[in-house]
Each structure stands twice: as structure tokens, then as C-alpha cells.
């Protein structure tokens, strides 16, 4: 069975109406039902032995308040069952919490590798926490006038006290697409991939561009193929640092591949039967993406439901 898409299915109620409700937030944060996830240098605290499965290391509010200095960035993640409020706190100012203040609580691990050991719903909370904290770390100064900015709306806005500009957390859209042609699909590899691994093509949406235009442009740039019939499939948050991958299918008008040799170093057509064998594990001719990746879900959906003619 294909696992859910990583970073999807956040179980928290984001409760955006509470972000400006100071009395409610302060009451919840100082009460017994506050849970705070510490992030140290963008790595989450994790509970459980070094191995699977792990849980996010949400601490009691009072304990978390003592971690890091007074100005530590803290953001509201949302409300959960039992009237619980969830927060994330940046404790990067501590020199070495795994060896000090939190030595007996758990361990820290980078978000990418932690995701493989968390349930998808917990990885979704991690994506929200990591992207928000990372955004605050990189937006301490106003891009308009250069003055220091201040956190507002419990983490979902920054305000410049000098020029009054407001800044909001960004999500950068990217398209990721499986190109098909009859009973063939196109997979490629970038320089970054481990040897022998192939995946769907992908790229960022540019300013002033539709999803369909971005899909067509990226496939033309990377593989020299003209496409039509772009269809949306599903999406995946990608908190490195803060993207949304928009998964699509597209039909190729032609079969001749011209790889750009820059972003994509190799691309080829795989027939439907070969893809089914790769997914089942009966063939190991090439490696496919992780099963919790939107890329794998695109390939698996076509393998199960295609080919489309
Ligand atoms: Zn400003």
C-alpha cells in the first residue's frame, strides 16, 4: 500500500481567528494544556529511541518557557483535541540542548530524515513549524526600508514599526509532473539524485505564470518536449524552506527527448509494464522516489489507472 504523502494531513485546527486573540492565547499558553515543540537550528525535538517510529517532542508549556532567551521566536500552530493548544519555539540560542537542558527528553534530528520516521500527520505539523520558524529567522529586517521587524498575529505576520509595511509568511509554488504518451511515461534524473534513481520532472512557478504554463515551460526546458492537457492531481507541502509542490499529469505531443544537460542529466520513456514492475519491486532496473513523495504518488497513480489514450 502506498503511504500518505509526507507533510500532508495536518490534524491541528489552525484556528486563525485566535491568532489575534491575545487573552485566549496567553491563557492557553500559560495553562496546563499548552504543548510546545522546540526546534533547535530548525531540527525538531523527537521522542522515542533512535529508530522507528518517533513522535514529535511536544513539551509542557512551562518547561518550554525556560528554553532559550526571552526573545525566542514562538508561533501558534493550532488547537487540538481536548482543548489543547500547540506552539513551536525556536531554541537555537541554546548552545547544545541535546547535551544540556533537554538531555533526558529526546533527540534532535534534521526535518528531512525525521520525516521518514514520523507519521504523515506529524510530519505535516513539523512542516508548518519548520517553515514558519525559518521564515521568521530570515525576515528580521524589513525588505522595504531595512528596519528591524516585529512578530505579530502569533507568528503569521511581521510588521515594520518604521515604515508600517506588513510581511506575511510565503509559500513558493512549484510544479511537479508526470508526462505520459500512450503507454509511456517520462522520468528523468538530476545531478542531485543518487545513481540509478529516476523521478518526475519539476520546477518553480515563475511570477506571472499559470500552473499550466509552468508545467509546459519546465518540460520544454528540461526535456525538449511540447505538452498539452495538463491535469491537476494532488499537492505536497515541501518545507525546504517553504514550497508547495503541485502535482500534475501532462500529455506529450512528441516523443523525442532533448535533455538540457544542466538541471536534467538524463531522461527516458518507461513503458507501463516496466513501471508496474518497478513499483512492485519485481524490477530494480532503476530506483524510484520515496513512497511518501508526491512524485511516487503520481507514478503509482498512472501505473494503477493508466495508460490513458
Ligand atoms: Zn520598513
py3Dmol code that shows the C-alpha trace and the ligand (Angstrom):
import py3Dmol

protein = """\
ATOM      1  CA  UNK A   1       0.000   0.000   0.000  1.00  0.00           C
ATOM      2  CA  UNK A   2       1.211   3.492  -0.787  1.00  0.00           C
ATOM      3  CA  UNK A   3       1.667   5.584   2.395  1.00  0.00           C
ATOM      4  CA  UNK A   4       0.111   9.078   2.581  1.00  0.00           C
ATOM      5  CA  UNK A   5       2.002  11.991   1.056  1.00  0.00           C
ATOM      6  CA  UNK A   6       4.558  13.258   3.585  1.00  0.00           C
ATOM      7  CA  UNK A   7       3.810  16.654   5.188  1.00  0.00           C
ATOM      8  CA  UNK A   8       0.081  16.302   4.371  1.00  0.00           C
ATOM      9  CA  UNK A   9      -2.937  15.767   6.631  1.00  0.00           C
ATOM     10  CA  UNK A  10      -2.176  18.223   9.445  1.00  0.00           C
ATOM     11  CA  UNK A  11      -4.612  17.230  12.242  1.00  0.00           C
ATOM     12  CA  UNK A  12      -4.496  20.606  14.028  1.00  0.00           C
ATOM     13  CA  UNK A  13      -7.203  23.218  13.713  1.00  0.00           C
ATOM     14  CA  UNK A  14      -5.139  26.239  12.663  1.00  0.00           C
ATOM     15  CA  UNK A  15      -7.710  28.419  14.456  1.00  0.00           C
ATOM     16  CA  UNK A  16      -6.674  31.530  12.585  1.00  0.00           C
ATOM     17  CA  UNK A  17      -9.343  33.550  14.411  1.00  0.00           C
ATOM     18  CA  UNK A  18      -7.389  33.009  17.653  1.00  0.00           C
ATOM     19  CA  UNK A  19      -4.112  34.405  16.320  1.00  0.00           C
ATOM     20  CA  UNK A  20      -5.103  37.940  17.247  1.00  0.00           C
ATOM     21  CA  UNK A  21      -6.957  36.970  20.447  1.00  0.00           C
ATOM     22  CA  UNK A  22      -4.290  37.924  22.983  1.00  0.00           C
ATOM     23  CA  UNK A  23      -6.280  36.935  26.068  1.00  0.00           C
ATOM     24  CA  UNK A  24      -7.102  33.495  24.704  1.00  0.00           C
ATOM     25  CA  UNK A  25      -3.532  32.867  23.536  1.00  0.00           C
ATOM     26  CA  UNK A  26      -1.951  33.974  26.805  1.00  0.00           C
ATOM     27  CA  UNK A  27      -4.442  31.907  28.792  1.00  0.00           C
ATOM     28  CA  UNK A  28      -3.772  28.801  26.736  1.00  0.00           C
ATOM     29  CA  UNK A  29      -0.020  29.306  26.611  1.00  0.00           C
ATOM     30  CA  UNK A  30       0.302  29.651  30.389  1.00  0.00           C
ATOM     31  CA  UNK A  31      -2.247  26.938  31.169  1.00  0.00           C
ATOM     32  CA  UNK A  32      -1.804  23.191  31.642  1.00  0.00           C
ATOM     33  CA  UNK A  33      -2.896  22.320  28.111  1.00  0.00           C
ATOM     34  CA  UNK A  34      -0.120  24.093  26.206  1.00  0.00           C
ATOM     35  CA  UNK A  35       2.185  21.861  24.162  1.00  0.00           C
ATOM     36  CA  UNK A  36       5.347  23.365  22.695  1.00  0.00           C
ATOM     37  CA  UNK A  37       7.612  21.818  20.091  1.00  0.00           C
ATOM     38  CA  UNK A  38      11.201  23.056  20.436  1.00  0.00           C
ATOM     39  CA  UNK A  39      13.206  23.464  17.246  1.00  0.00           C
ATOM     40  CA  UNK A  40      16.950  23.799  17.567  1.00  0.00           C
ATOM     41  CA  UNK A  41      18.607  25.096  14.413  1.00  0.00           C
ATOM     42  CA  UNK A  42      15.408  24.022  12.599  1.00  0.00           C
ATOM     43  CA  UNK A  43      15.712  20.475  13.910  1.00  0.00           C
ATOM     44  CA  UNK A  44      12.661  19.242  15.868  1.00  0.00           C
ATOM     45  CA  UNK A  45      12.864  17.556  19.246  1.00  0.00           C
ATOM     46  CA  UNK A  46      11.821  13.922  18.826  1.00  0.00           C
ATOM     47  CA  UNK A  47      10.612  11.414  21.399  1.00  0.00           C
ATOM     48  CA  UNK A  48      11.447   7.761  21.191  1.00  0.00           C
ATOM     49  CA  UNK A  49      14.553   5.688  20.759  1.00  0.00           C
ATOM     50  CA  UNK A  50      16.799   6.312  17.764  1.00  0.00           C
ATOM     51  CA  UNK A  51      14.701   4.228  15.417  1.00  0.00           C
ATOM     52  CA  UNK A  52      11.123   3.991  14.276  1.00  0.00           C
ATOM     53  CA  UNK A  53       8.525   5.120  14.964  1.00  0.00           C
ATOM     54  CA  UNK A  54       9.192   8.519  16.501  1.00  0.00           C
ATOM     55  CA  UNK A  55       6.868  11.213  17.818  1.00  0.00           C
ATOM     56  CA  UNK A  56       7.274  14.970  17.761  1.00  0.00           C
ATOM     57  CA  UNK A  57       8.716  16.172  21.063  1.00  0.00           C
ATOM     58  CA  UNK A  58       5.929  18.448  22.332  1.00  0.00           C
ATOM     59  CA  UNK A  59       6.807  19.656  25.843  1.00  0.00           C
ATOM     60  CA  UNK A  60       4.679  21.155  28.618  1.00  0.00           C
ATOM     61  CA  UNK A  61       4.359  24.906  28.197  1.00  0.00           C
ATOM     62  CA  UNK A  62       6.130  25.782  31.432  1.00  0.00           C
ATOM     63  CA  UNK A  63       9.165  23.630  30.703  1.00  0.00           C
ATOM     64  CA  UNK A  64       9.415  25.089  27.190  1.00  0.00           C
ATOM     65  CA  UNK A  65       9.257  28.660  28.503  1.00  0.00           C
ATOM     66  CA  UNK A  66      12.621  28.160  30.179  1.00  0.00           C
ATOM     67  CA  UNK A  67      14.327  27.184  26.938  1.00  0.00           C
ATOM     68  CA  UNK A  68      16.184  29.877  25.015  1.00  0.00           C
ATOM     69  CA  UNK A  69      16.186  33.572  25.749  1.00  0.00           C
ATOM     70  CA  UNK A  70      13.272  35.970  26.274  1.00  0.00           C
ATOM     71  CA  UNK A  71      13.214  36.961  22.626  1.00  0.00           C
ATOM     72  CA  UNK A  72      12.937  33.366  21.344  1.00  0.00           C
ATOM     73  CA  UNK A  73      10.556  33.186  18.398  1.00  0.00           C
ATOM     74  CA  UNK A  74       7.385  31.330  19.279  1.00  0.00           C
ATOM     75  CA  UNK A  75       4.476  30.626  16.920  1.00  0.00           C
ATOM     76  CA  UNK A  76       0.965  29.247  17.415  1.00  0.00           C
ATOM     77  CA  UNK A  77       0.382  26.084  15.376  1.00  0.00           C
ATOM     78  CA  UNK A  78      -3.233  25.406  16.218  1.00  0.00           C
ATOM     79  CA  UNK A  79      -5.721  23.749  18.527  1.00  0.00           C
ATOM     80  CA  UNK A  80      -6.040  20.012  19.067  1.00  0.00           C
ATOM     81  CA  UNK A  81      -8.289  17.518  20.815  1.00  0.00           C
ATOM     82  CA  UNK A  82      -9.077  18.132  24.475  1.00  0.00           C
ATOM     83  CA  UNK A  83      -8.776  21.892  24.250  1.00  0.00           C
ATOM     84  CA  UNK A  84      -5.020  21.694  23.759  1.00  0.00           C
ATOM     85  CA  UNK A  85      -3.038  24.494  22.114  1.00  0.00           C
ATOM     86  CA  UNK A  86       0.096  23.695  20.144  1.00  0.00           C
ATOM     87  CA  UNK A  87       3.060  26.005  19.659  1.00  0.00           C
ATOM     88  CA  UNK A  88       6.572  25.824  18.212  1.00  0.00           C
ATOM     89  CA  UNK A  89       9.558  27.593  19.799  1.00  0.00           C
ATOM     90  CA  UNK A  90      12.949  28.386  18.339  1.00  0.00           C
ATOM     91  CA  UNK A  91      15.567  27.449  20.953  1.00  0.00           C
ATOM     92  CA  UNK A  92      18.576  27.927  18.675  1.00  0.00           C
ATOM     93  CA  UNK A  93      20.186  30.362  21.137  1.00  0.00           C
ATOM     94  CA  UNK A  94      20.952  27.435  23.460  1.00  0.00           C
ATOM     95  CA  UNK A  95      24.474  26.129  22.885  1.00  0.00           C
ATOM     96  CA  UNK A  96      23.711  22.410  22.962  1.00  0.00           C
ATOM     97  CA  UNK A  97      20.271  21.370  24.303  1.00  0.00           C
ATOM     98  CA  UNK A  98      20.730  17.672  23.442  1.00  0.00           C
ATOM     99  CA  UNK A  99      23.617  17.614  25.933  1.00  0.00           C
ATOM    100  CA  UNK A 100      22.150  20.174  28.344  1.00  0.00           C
ATOM    101  CA  UNK A 101      18.609  21.276  29.167  1.00  0.00           C
ATOM    102  CA  UNK A 102      16.897  18.520  27.180  1.00  0.00           C
ATOM    103  CA  UNK A 103      19.403  15.728  27.641  1.00  0.00           C
ATOM    104  CA  UNK A 104      16.832  13.363  29.108  1.00  0.00           C
ATOM    105  CA  UNK A 105      13.881  14.250  26.909  1.00  0.00           C
ATOM    106  CA  UNK A 106      14.716  13.099  23.411  1.00  0.00           C
ATOM    107  CA  UNK A 107      16.949  13.881  20.493  1.00  0.00           C
ATOM    108  CA  UNK A 108      17.106  16.390  17.666  1.00  0.00           C
ATOM    109  CA  UNK A 109      17.237  15.424  14.037  1.00  0.00           C
ATOM    110  CA  UNK A 110      17.012  17.324  10.752  1.00  0.00           C
ATOM    111  CA  UNK A 111      13.465  17.613   9.417  1.00  0.00           C
ATOM    112  CA  UNK A 112      14.178  15.684   6.240  1.00  0.00           C
ATOM    113  CA  UNK A 113      15.352  12.496   7.898  1.00  0.00           C
ATOM    114  CA  UNK A 114      12.901  12.861  10.805  1.00  0.00           C
ATOM    115  CA  UNK A 115      10.026  12.787   8.334  1.00  0.00           C
ATOM    116  CA  UNK A 116      10.794   9.223   7.342  1.00  0.00           C
ATOM    117  CA  UNK A 117      10.295   8.198  10.976  1.00  0.00           C
ATOM    118  CA  UNK A 118       7.107  10.158  11.708  1.00  0.00           C
ATOM    119  CA  UNK A 119       3.501   9.526  10.793  1.00  0.00           C
ATOM    120  CA  UNK A 120       2.443  11.745   7.878  1.00  0.00           C
ATOM    121  CA  UNK A 121       0.132  13.774  10.148  1.00  0.00           C
ATOM    122  CA  UNK A 122       3.040  14.581  12.491  1.00  0.00           C
ATOM    123  CA  UNK A 123       5.329  15.404   9.575  1.00  0.00           C
ATOM    124  CA  UNK A 124       2.651  17.889   8.473  1.00  0.00           C
ATOM    125  CA  UNK A 125       2.833  19.660  11.851  1.00  0.00           C
ATOM    126  CA  UNK A 126       6.617  19.659  11.524  1.00  0.00           C
ATOM    127  CA  UNK A 127       6.351  21.238   8.050  1.00  0.00           C
ATOM    128  CA  UNK A 128       4.191  24.035   9.441  1.00  0.00           C
ATOM    129  CA  UNK A 129       6.506  24.639  12.419  1.00  0.00           C
ATOM    130  CA  UNK A 130       9.749  24.498  10.470  1.00  0.00           C
ATOM    131  CA  UNK A 131       8.604  26.715   7.597  1.00  0.00           C
ATOM    132  CA  UNK A 132       7.247  29.355   9.988  1.00  0.00           C
ATOM    133  CA  UNK A 133      10.316  29.470  12.266  1.00  0.00           C
ATOM    134  CA  UNK A 134      12.620  29.523   9.245  1.00  0.00           C
ATOM    135  CA  UNK A 135      10.640  32.417   7.752  1.00  0.00           C
ATOM    136  CA  UNK A 136      10.980  34.454  10.961  1.00  0.00           C
ATOM    137  CA  UNK A 137      14.714  33.751  11.090  1.00  0.00           C
ATOM    138  CA  UNK A 138      15.130  35.178   7.595  1.00  0.00           C
ATOM    139  CA  UNK A 139      12.779  38.157   7.901  1.00  0.00           C
ATOM    140  CA  UNK A 140      14.105  40.035  10.895  1.00  0.00           C
ATOM    141  CA  UNK A 141      14.557  43.162   8.760  1.00  0.00           C
ATOM    142  CA  UNK A 142      12.082  44.964   6.560  1.00  0.00           C
ATOM    143  CA  UNK A 143      12.787  44.294   2.851  1.00  0.00           C
ATOM    144  CA  UNK A 144      11.347  47.725   2.074  1.00  0.00           C
ATOM    145  CA  UNK A 145      13.284  50.015   4.465  1.00  0.00           C
ATOM    146  CA  UNK A 146      15.761  47.785   6.314  1.00  0.00           C
ATOM    147  CA  UNK A 147      14.458  48.444   9.852  1.00  0.00           C
ATOM    148  CA  UNK A 148      14.048  45.542  12.330  1.00  0.00           C
ATOM    149  CA  UNK A 149      10.564  43.994  12.104  1.00  0.00           C
ATOM    150  CA  UNK A 150       8.367  42.654  14.916  1.00  0.00           C
ATOM    151  CA  UNK A 151       6.398  39.410  15.146  1.00  0.00           C
ATOM    152  CA  UNK A 152       2.585  39.749  15.077  1.00  0.00           C
ATOM    153  CA  UNK A 153      -0.510  37.525  14.901  1.00  0.00           C
ATOM    154  CA  UNK A 154       1.253  34.796  16.922  1.00  0.00           C
ATOM    155  CA  UNK A 155       3.669  34.178  14.100  1.00  0.00           C
ATOM    156  CA  UNK A 156       1.685  34.744  10.900  1.00  0.00           C
ATOM    157  CA  UNK A 157       2.721  38.320  10.244  1.00  0.00           C
ATOM    158  CA  UNK A 158       5.669  40.659  10.791  1.00  0.00           C
ATOM    159  CA  UNK A 159       5.267  44.396  10.994  1.00  0.00           C
ATOM    160  CA  UNK A 160       7.831  47.087  10.279  1.00  0.00           C
ATOM    161  CA  UNK A 161       7.493  49.769  13.011  1.00  0.00           C
ATOM    162  CA  UNK A 162       9.368  52.303  10.869  1.00  0.00           C
ATOM    163  CA  UNK A 163       7.536  52.270   7.525  1.00  0.00           C
ATOM    164  CA  UNK A 164       4.438  50.284   8.515  1.00  0.00           C
ATOM    165  CA  UNK A 165       4.946  47.542   5.910  1.00  0.00           C
ATOM    166  CA  UNK A 166       3.382  44.175   6.713  1.00  0.00           C
ATOM    167  CA  UNK A 167       5.080  40.928   5.800  1.00  0.00           C
ATOM    168  CA  UNK A 168       3.396  37.523   5.602  1.00  0.00           C
ATOM    169  CA  UNK A 169       4.882  34.008   5.546  1.00  0.00           C
ATOM    170  CA  UNK A 170       5.426  32.910   1.963  1.00  0.00           C
ATOM    171  CA  UNK A 171       4.756  29.667   0.198  1.00  0.00           C
ATOM    172  CA  UNK A 172       6.532  29.228  -3.123  1.00  0.00           C
ATOM    173  CA  UNK A 173       4.577  27.192  -5.683  1.00  0.00           C
ATOM    174  CA  UNK A 174       6.427  24.571  -7.691  1.00  0.00           C
ATOM    175  CA  UNK A 175       5.038  22.195 -10.311  1.00  0.00           C
ATOM    176  CA  UNK A 176       5.925  18.509 -10.405  1.00  0.00           C
ATOM    177  CA  UNK A 177       4.551  16.478 -13.268  1.00  0.00           C
ATOM    178  CA  UNK A 178       4.365  13.079 -14.863  1.00  0.00           C
ATOM    179  CA  UNK A 179       4.415  13.378 -18.649  1.00  0.00           C
ATOM    180  CA  UNK A 180       2.720  10.488 -20.424  1.00  0.00           C
ATOM    181  CA  UNK A 181       2.427   9.426 -24.064  1.00  0.00           C
ATOM    182  CA  UNK A 182       0.172   6.436 -24.626  1.00  0.00           C
ATOM    183  CA  UNK A 183       1.585   3.627 -22.543  1.00  0.00           C
ATOM    184  CA  UNK A 184       4.824   5.502 -21.875  1.00  0.00           C
ATOM    185  CA  UNK A 185       5.775   7.923 -19.100  1.00  0.00           C
ATOM    186  CA  UNK A 186       8.755  10.238 -18.894  1.00  0.00           C
ATOM    187  CA  UNK A 187      11.153  10.085 -15.954  1.00  0.00           C
ATOM    188  CA  UNK A 188      14.428  11.908 -15.562  1.00  0.00           C
ATOM    189  CA  UNK A 189      17.317  12.367 -13.204  1.00  0.00           C
ATOM    190  CA  UNK A 190      19.064  15.453 -11.911  1.00  0.00           C
ATOM    191  CA  UNK A 191      22.676  15.676 -10.765  1.00  0.00           C
ATOM    192  CA  UNK A 192      21.470  15.625  -7.157  1.00  0.00           C
ATOM    193  CA  UNK A 193      19.903  12.162  -7.412  1.00  0.00           C
ATOM    194  CA  UNK A 194      21.740   9.106  -6.184  1.00  0.00           C
ATOM    195  CA  UNK A 195      23.000   6.904  -9.008  1.00  0.00           C
ATOM    196  CA  UNK A 196      20.288   4.975 -10.795  1.00  0.00           C
ATOM    197  CA  UNK A 197      17.326   6.982  -9.453  1.00  0.00           C
ATOM    198  CA  UNK A 198      14.676   8.449 -11.743  1.00  0.00           C
ATOM    199  CA  UNK A 199      11.724  10.699 -10.944  1.00  0.00           C
ATOM    200  CA  UNK A 200       9.165  13.097 -12.387  1.00  0.00           C
ATOM    201  CA  UNK A 201      10.285  16.488 -13.711  1.00  0.00           C
ATOM    202  CA  UNK A 202       9.724  19.577 -11.559  1.00  0.00           C
ATOM    203  CA  UNK A 203      10.391  23.298 -11.309  1.00  0.00           C
ATOM    204  CA  UNK A 204       9.280  26.545  -9.705  1.00  0.00           C
ATOM    205  CA  UNK A 205       6.337  28.561 -10.970  1.00  0.00           C
ATOM    206  CA  UNK A 206       7.626  31.941 -12.125  1.00  0.00           C
ATOM    207  CA  UNK A 207       5.971  35.314 -11.400  1.00  0.00           C
ATOM    208  CA  UNK A 208       3.010  35.940 -13.674  1.00  0.00           C
ATOM    209  CA  UNK A 209       2.711  32.334 -14.780  1.00  0.00           C
ATOM    210  CA  UNK A 210      -0.172  29.843 -14.511  1.00  0.00           C
ATOM    211  CA  UNK A 211       0.334  26.286 -13.289  1.00  0.00           C
ATOM    212  CA  UNK A 212      -0.329  25.022 -16.834  1.00  0.00           C
ATOM    213  CA  UNK A 213       2.224  27.412 -18.328  1.00  0.00           C
ATOM    214  CA  UNK A 214       4.835  26.455 -15.750  1.00  0.00           C
ATOM    215  CA  UNK A 215       4.329  22.751 -16.482  1.00  0.00           C
ATOM    216  CA  UNK A 216       4.693  23.319 -20.236  1.00  0.00           C
ATOM    217  CA  UNK A 217       7.753  25.566 -19.870  1.00  0.00           C
ATOM    218  CA  UNK A 218       9.608  23.266 -17.475  1.00  0.00           C
ATOM    219  CA  UNK A 219       9.065  20.191 -19.657  1.00  0.00           C
ATOM    220  CA  UNK A 220      10.200  22.077 -22.744  1.00  0.00           C
ATOM    221  CA  UNK A 221      13.282  23.427 -20.933  1.00  0.00           C
ATOM    222  CA  UNK A 222      14.295  20.171 -19.294  1.00  0.00           C
ATOM    223  CA  UNK A 223      13.312  17.567 -21.897  1.00  0.00           C
ATOM    224  CA  UNK A 224      12.543  19.495 -25.115  1.00  0.00           C
ATOM    225  CA  UNK A 225       9.001  18.083 -25.246  1.00  0.00           C
ATOM    226  CA  UNK A 226       5.847  20.016 -26.135  1.00  0.00           C
ATOM    227  CA  UNK A 227       2.853  19.064 -23.993  1.00  0.00           C
ATOM    228  CA  UNK A 228      -0.898  19.652 -23.721  1.00  0.00           C
ATOM    229  CA  UNK A 229      -3.724  18.557 -21.452  1.00  0.00           C
ATOM    230  CA  UNK A 230      -2.324  19.486 -18.032  1.00  0.00           C
ATOM    231  CA  UNK A 231      -4.411  17.945 -15.249  1.00  0.00           C
ATOM    232  CA  UNK A 232      -4.062  18.655 -11.534  1.00  0.00           C
ATOM    233  CA  UNK A 233      -3.589  15.577  -9.334  1.00  0.00           C
ATOM    234  CA  UNK A 234      -2.605  16.434  -5.729  1.00  0.00           C
ATOM    235  CA  UNK A 235      -0.129  18.583  -3.836  1.00  0.00           C
ATOM    236  CA  UNK A 236       2.583  18.267  -1.209  1.00  0.00           C
ATOM    237  CA  UNK A 237       3.941  20.890   1.174  1.00  0.00           C
ATOM    238  CA  UNK A 238       7.740  20.921   0.976  1.00  0.00           C
ATOM    239  CA  UNK A 239       9.237  22.780   3.959  1.00  0.00           C
ATOM    240  CA  UNK A 240      12.741  23.271   2.500  1.00  0.00           C
ATOM    241  CA  UNK A 241      12.313  26.094   3.104  1.00  0.00           C
ATOM    242  CA  UNK A 242       8.667  26.696   2.169  1.00  0.00           C
ATOM    243  CA  UNK A 243       7.305  25.343  -1.102  1.00  0.00           C
ATOM    244  CA  UNK A 244       4.091  23.762  -2.253  1.00  0.00           C
ATOM    245  CA  UNK A 245       4.582  21.088  -4.894  1.00  0.00           C
ATOM    246  CA  UNK A 246       1.627  20.999  -7.256  1.00  0.00           C
ATOM    247  CA  UNK A 247       1.398  17.539  -8.805  1.00  0.00           C
ATOM    248  CA  UNK A 248       0.067  17.302 -12.375  1.00  0.00           C
ATOM    249  CA  UNK A 249      -0.215  14.950 -15.311  1.00  0.00           C
ATOM    250  CA  UNK A 250       0.550  16.204 -18.822  1.00  0.00           C
ATOM    251  CA  UNK A 251       0.324  14.573 -22.245  1.00  0.00           C
ATOM    252  CA  UNK A 252       3.281  14.748 -24.599  1.00  0.00           C
ATOM    253  CA  UNK A 253       2.771  15.836 -28.208  1.00  0.00           C
ATOM    254  CA  UNK A 254       6.017  14.280 -29.337  1.00  0.00           C
ATOM    255  CA  UNK A 255       8.374  11.555 -28.157  1.00  0.00           C
ATOM    256  CA  UNK A 256      11.802  12.904 -28.950  1.00  0.00           C
ATOM    257  CA  UNK A 257      13.704  13.904 -25.798  1.00  0.00           C
ATOM    258  CA  UNK A 258      16.357  16.602 -25.670  1.00  0.00           C
ATOM    259  CA  UNK A 259      17.705  16.900 -22.128  1.00  0.00           C
ATOM    260  CA  UNK A 260      19.053  20.275 -21.128  1.00  0.00           C
ATOM    261  CA  UNK A 261      22.162  18.655 -19.598  1.00  0.00           C
ATOM    262  CA  UNK A 262      22.069  21.256 -16.876  1.00  0.00           C
ATOM    263  CA  UNK A 263      19.203  20.591 -14.483  1.00  0.00           C
ATOM    264  CA  UNK A 264      18.381  17.215 -16.035  1.00  0.00           C
ATOM    265  CA  UNK A 265      21.262  14.921 -16.959  1.00  0.00           C
ATOM    266  CA  UNK A 266      19.178  12.038 -18.304  1.00  0.00           C
ATOM    267  CA  UNK A 267      15.544  11.398 -19.216  1.00  0.00           C
ATOM    268  CA  UNK A 268      13.833   8.487 -20.894  1.00  0.00           C
ATOM    269  CA  UNK A 269      10.473   6.875 -21.557  1.00  0.00           C
ATOM    270  CA  UNK A 270       9.414   3.929 -19.403  1.00  0.00           C
ATOM    271  CA  UNK A 271       6.580   1.717 -20.574  1.00  0.00           C
ATOM    272  CA  UNK A 272       3.594   0.914 -18.378  1.00  0.00           C
ATOM    273  CA  UNK A 273       4.588  -2.708 -17.733  1.00  0.00           C
ATOM    274  CA  UNK A 274       8.109  -1.686 -16.701  1.00  0.00           C
ATOM    275  CA  UNK A 275       6.778   0.935 -14.284  1.00  0.00           C
ATOM    276  CA  UNK A 276       4.458  -1.606 -12.665  1.00  0.00           C
ATOM    277  CA  UNK A 277       7.402  -3.952 -12.138  1.00  0.00           C
ATOM    278  CA  UNK A 278       9.472  -1.129 -10.607  1.00  0.00           C
ATOM    279  CA  UNK A 279       6.663  -0.231  -8.215  1.00  0.00           C
ATOM    280  CA  UNK A 280       6.072  -3.824  -7.122  1.00  0.00           C
ATOM    281  CA  UNK A 281       9.782  -4.311  -6.580  1.00  0.00           C
ATOM    282  CA  UNK A 282       9.941  -7.130  -9.150  1.00  0.00           C
ATOM    283  CA  UNK A 283      12.340  -4.952 -11.149  1.00  0.00           C
ATOM    284  CA  UNK A 284      15.215  -2.924  -9.724  1.00  0.00           C
ATOM    285  CA  UNK A 285      16.409  -1.601 -13.069  1.00  0.00           C
ATOM    286  CA  UNK A 286      16.211   1.961 -11.719  1.00  0.00           C
ATOM    287  CA  UNK A 287      15.285   3.489  -8.347  1.00  0.00           C
ATOM    288  CA  UNK A 288      12.031   5.436  -7.848  1.00  0.00           C
ATOM    289  CA  UNK A 289      11.274   8.297  -5.399  1.00  0.00           C
ATOM    290  CA  UNK A 290      10.363   7.677  -1.768  1.00  0.00           C
ATOM    291  CA  UNK A 291       6.862   6.231  -1.429  1.00  0.00           C
ATOM    292  CA  UNK A 292       5.633   9.167   0.632  1.00  0.00           C
ATOM    293  CA  UNK A 293       6.663  11.655  -2.089  1.00  0.00           C
ATOM    294  CA  UNK A 294       4.146  13.245  -4.431  1.00  0.00           C
ATOM    295  CA  UNK A 295       6.411  12.111  -7.299  1.00  0.00           C
ATOM    296  CA  UNK A 296       5.894   8.491  -6.315  1.00  0.00           C
ATOM    297  CA  UNK A 297       2.138   9.027  -5.950  1.00  0.00           C
ATOM    298  CA  UNK A 298       1.958  10.438  -9.494  1.00  0.00           C
ATOM    299  CA  UNK A 299       3.855   7.451 -10.911  1.00  0.00           C
ATOM    300  CA  UNK A 300       1.851   4.928  -8.852  1.00  0.00           C
ATOM    301  CA  UNK A 301      -1.488   6.500  -9.823  1.00  0.00           C
ATOM    302  CA  UNK A 302      -0.626   6.225 -13.516  1.00  0.00           C
ATOM    303  CA  UNK A 303       0.654   2.667 -13.048  1.00  0.00           C
ATOM    304  CA  UNK A 304      -2.636   1.676 -11.400  1.00  0.00           C
ATOM    305  CA  UNK A 305      -5.074   3.655 -13.526  1.00  0.00           C
ATOM    306  CA  UNK A 306      -3.295   4.208 -16.832  1.00  0.00           C
ATOM    307  CA  UNK A 307      -2.293   4.158 -19.526  1.00  0.00           C
ATOM    308  CA  UNK A 308      -4.706   6.790 -20.819  1.00  0.00           C
ATOM    309  CA  UNK A 309      -5.243   7.041 -24.566  1.00  0.00           C
TER     310      UNK A 309
END
"""
ligand_1 = """\
1
ZN
Zn 10.018 49.076 6.753
"""
view = py3Dmol.view(width=600, height=400)
view.addModel(protein, "pdb")
view.setStyle({"model": 0}, {"cartoon": {"style": "trace"}})
view.addModel(ligand_1, "xyz")
view.setStyle({"model": 1}, {"stick": {}})
view.zoomTo()
view.show()
